[in-house]
Amino acid sequence: MAEQRIITRQQLAKFLPDQETIRAFEALLKAVAAGIPADLAALEAEVAAAAALAGVADAAADAAQATADAALAAAAKSVAVTVDFGASFTDKAQTVVTGQAWVAAGSEIIGQVLAPAGTDPDEMRLLEVRVVISDIVAGVGFTVTAYSETEAQGVYTVACIGV
């Protein structure tokens, strides 16, 4: 407990209206005094402990940020592109994808055709669209070719994901 300065009841009576208020004020002073560290060393120890906890929290936040950055970088290795089989039925559609800085010379890219809204999944199964990724150029992009032996028509979205 810190050093207390004694305030007499006569001094309190100069600005407090009655004995009940004086006793309440004395109780308040005791409560405040009990919460004050006894010396500077104790206060410095509390500050050091708080700083250590803050350091631990800061390190944990840095680790969480690094994990989030890694997840974001992994998620960024993807792009959705469209291939257009045209208005009449054909067995091949192709598009060149550019602007993909994440592509490396040795990238493995998987392509998956997404079913258009309102398309029956059975129809997609019968089309048997196969996707081939070729002509990979590091820092630039690649070519997506979609094949359908039963022939397809229209525009399809292909999700391309680098693994």
Secondary structure, DSSP 8 states (H G I E B T S, - for coil): --------HHHHHTT-SSHHHHHHHHHHHHHHHHTS-SSHHHHHHHHHHHHHHHHHHHHHHHHHHHHHHHHHHHHTSEEEEEEE--SS-EEEEEEEE---TT--TT--EEEEEE--TT--HHHHHHHT-EEEEEEEETTTEEEEEEEEEEEE-SEEEEEEEE-
